[in-house]
């Protein structure tokens, strides 16, 4: 009787061991090949510089940075961003067309998100959906699409300044 128990335990242990070890012995999956590492590196660097520009603009609007420092740092960061964009376009000219089509699709989506019509998207400063605070309609940030309160001066998600909605008095 004990031999049957020992043999069943041995078979189950061997099955568990094979189950655990099998993925290491099986054919390895080929690693994902990135088509152009240089292009990806440039894109990551450009995105970092663009984020730094956005942070710098936010800090300037909040009052953390003087006008003189802002102009100096902004000019340097924009030159870097332009240089990265030019290098990206040299490596992949078709990517510029793809970016333009993606931006157009995003702008179209923002204009019709959740049934709320927004105004045309501008690069700087952000223009919000034409909603008056007294009507109770929701306002949305055109940079990230986050819902805004009527008291917001900056988007809580991305920091984009909120353009105040003019209230017409009849």
C-alpha positions as CSV (number, residue, x, y, z in Angstrom):
1,X,0.0,0.0,0.0
2,X,2.8,2.4,0.8
3,X,4.4,1.7,-2.6
4,X,1.3,2.9,-4.4
5,X,1.3,6.1,-2.4
6,X,5.0,6.8,-3.0
7,X,4.6,6.1,-6.7
8,X,1.6,8.4,-7.0
9,X,3.5,11.2,-5.1
10,X,6.6,10.6,-7.3
11,X,4.5,10.8,-10.5
12,X,2.7,14.0,-9.3
13,X,6.0,15.6,-8.3
14,X,7.6,14.7,-11.6
15,X,4.6,16.2,-13.5
16,X,4.8,19.4,-11.5
17,X,8.5,19.7,-12.1
18,X,8.1,19.2,-15.8
19,X,5.3,21.8,-15.8
20,X,7.5,24.4,-14.1
21,X,10.7,23.7,-16.1
22,X,9.1,23.2,-19.6
23,X,8.8,27.0,-20.5
24,X,12.6,27.3,-19.9
25,X,13.4,24.3,-22.2
26,X,10.9,25.1,-24.9
27,X,11.7,27.2,-28.0
28,X,12.5,30.7,-27.0
29,X,10.2,33.4,-28.4
30,X,12.2,35.7,-30.6
31,X,12.7,39.1,-29.0
32,X,10.6,41.9,-30.3
33,X,12.7,43.7,-32.9
34,X,12.4,47.5,-32.9
35,X,12.7,48.7,-36.5
36,X,14.8,51.8,-35.8
37,X,16.3,52.3,-32.4
38,X,17.7,55.7,-33.5
39,X,14.3,56.9,-34.4
40,X,12.8,55.7,-31.1
41,X,15.6,57.4,-29.2
42,X,15.0,60.7,-31.0
43,X,11.3,60.5,-30.3
44,X,11.8,59.8,-26.6
45,X,14.3,62.8,-26.4
46,X,11.9,65.1,-28.3
47,X,9.0,64.1,-26.0
48,X,11.2,64.9,-23.0
49,X,12.1,68.3,-24.4
50,X,8.4,69.0,-25.2
51,X,7.4,68.1,-21.6
52,X,10.1,70.3,-20.3
53,X,8.8,73.2,-22.4
54,X,5.3,72.6,-21.1
55,X,6.6,72.5,-17.5
56,X,8.6,75.7,-18.1
57,X,5.5,77.5,-19.5
58,X,3.4,76.4,-16.5
59,X,6.1,77.5,-14.0
60,X,6.3,80.9,-15.8
61,X,2.5,81.4,-15.7
62,X,2.4,80.5,-12.1
63,X,5.2,82.9,-11.3
64,X,8.0,80.6,-10.3
65,X,10.3,81.8,-13.2
66,X,11.1,85.4,-14.2
67,X,10.5,86.6,-17.7
68,X,14.2,86.8,-18.4
69,X,14.9,83.2,-17.3
70,X,11.8,82.0,-19.1
71,X,12.9,83.6,-22.4
72,X,16.4,82.1,-22.1
73,X,15.3,78.6,-21.2
74,X,12.4,78.6,-23.6
75,X,14.6,79.5,-26.5
76,X,17.1,76.8,-25.7
77,X,14.5,74.1,-25.3
78,X,12.7,75.1,-28.5
79,X,15.9,74.9,-30.4
80,X,16.5,71.4,-29.0
81,X,13.0,70.4,-29.9
82,X,13.3,71.7,-33.5
83,X,16.6,69.9,-33.9
84,X,15.1,66.7,-32.8
85,X,12.1,67.1,-35.0
86,X,14.4,67.8,-38.0
87,X,16.4,64.7,-37.3
88,X,13.2,62.6,-36.9
89,X,11.9,63.9,-40.3
90,X,15.2,63.0,-41.9
91,X,15.0,59.4,-40.6
92,X,11.4,58.9,-41.3
93,X,9.6,61.4,-43.6
94,X,6.4,59.3,-43.8
95,X,6.1,59.7,-40.0
96,X,5.4,63.4,-40.4
97,X,2.4,62.6,-42.6
98,X,1.2,60.0,-40.0
99,X,1.6,62.6,-37.2
100,X,-0.5,65.1,-39.1
101,X,-3.3,62.5,-39.8
102,X,-3.3,61.5,-36.1
103,X,-3.5,65.1,-34.9
104,X,-6.4,65.7,-37.3
105,X,-8.2,62.7,-36.0
106,X,-7.6,63.8,-32.4
107,X,-8.9,67.3,-33.2
108,X,-12.0,65.8,-34.8
109,X,-12.6,63.6,-31.8
110,X,-12.2,66.4,-29.4
111,X,-14.8,68.5,-31.2
112,X,-17.4,65.7,-30.8
113,X,-16.4,64.0,-27.5
114,X,-19.4,62.8,-25.5
115,X,-21.8,64.9,-27.5
116,X,-20.1,68.1,-26.3
117,X,-19.0,70.3,-29.1
118,X,-15.7,72.2,-28.5
119,X,-14.1,75.0,-30.5
120,X,-11.2,74.4,-32.8
121,X,-8.1,73.3,-31.0
122,X,-5.3,75.9,-30.8
123,X,-1.8,75.2,-29.9
124,X,-1.4,77.8,-27.1
125,X,-3.3,78.8,-25.0
126,X,-5.9,76.1,-24.8
127,X,-9.4,77.1,-25.9
128,X,-12.2,75.4,-24.0
129,X,-15.7,74.3,-25.0
130,X,-18.0,77.3,-25.2
131,X,-19.9,76.7,-22.1
132,X,-21.1,79.3,-19.8
133,X,-20.9,78.5,-16.0
134,X,-24.4,79.6,-15.5
135,X,-25.8,77.1,-18.0
136,X,-24.4,74.2,-16.1
137,X,-22.8,72.7,-19.2
138,X,-19.5,70.9,-18.7
139,X,-16.2,72.4,-19.9
140,X,-13.3,70.3,-21.1
141,X,-9.6,70.9,-21.5
142,X,-8.6,70.8,-25.2
143,X,-5.2,69.6,-24.4
144,X,-6.1,66.4,-22.5
145,X,-9.9,66.3,-22.6
146,X,-10.3,66.3,-18.8
147,X,-13.6,67.7,-17.4
148,X,-13.1,71.1,-15.8
149,X,-14.9,73.0,-13.1
150,X,-16.1,76.5,-13.7
151,X,-13.6,77.7,-11.0
152,X,-10.5,76.1,-12.6
153,X,-7.8,78.4,-13.9
154,X,-5.6,75.5,-14.9
155,X,-6.3,72.0,-16.0
156,X,-5.7,69.7,-13.0
157,X,-4.4,66.9,-15.2
158,X,-2.1,68.6,-17.6
159,X,-1.6,72.1,-16.3
160,X,-2.8,73.9,-19.4
161,X,-4.1,77.3,-18.6
162,X,-7.9,77.6,-18.9
163,X,-9.2,80.5,-21.0
164,X,-12.1,82.1,-19.1
165,X,-15.4,81.9,-20.7
166,X,-17.0,85.3,-21.4
167,X,-20.5,85.5,-20.0
168,X,-22.7,87.7,-22.1
169,X,-25.2,89.9,-20.3
170,X,-28.4,90.7,-22.0
